[in-house]
Amino acid sequence: MNGYHDAKDAYLKRMSRIEGQVRGLTKMIESDKYCIDVLTQISAVNKALEAVALGLLDEHLKHCVADAVAEGGGMADEKISEASAAIARLVRS
């Protein structure tokens, strides 16, 4: 089971809102809205996605990584490396 299982509905709700924001961006561009207004909305979408990503990362660390570390062995090292790589991707984006 994924670490975010208990919060799955909340994540799905947030993703639906983000999806609506992206559709709104498309309409803004189709309607030739002012560049700065479009950029402002893009920034809002990016922040919303970042919030979801950080929440998922937090859940992953609390559940998947913590469980693997508690069990020990190679799986713990693998989960820590996986989490580190995910953090690096988030920081670069």
Residue pairs with C-beta under 8 A, 6 or more apart in sequence:
2 8
2 59
2 63
2 64
3 59
3 60
3 62
3 63
3 64
4 11
4 55
4 56
4 59
4 60
7 55
7 59
11 52
11 55
11 56
14 48
14 51
14 52
15 52
17 48
18 45
18 48
18 49
18 52
21 41
21 44
21 45
21 48
22 45
24 41
25 38
25 41
25 42
25 45
28 37
28 38
28 41
29 38
50 90
53 90
54 90
57 83
57 86
57 87
57 90
60 83
60 86
61 83
64 79
65 76
65 79
65 80
65 83
68 75
68 76
68 78
68 79
68 80
69 76
69 79
69 80
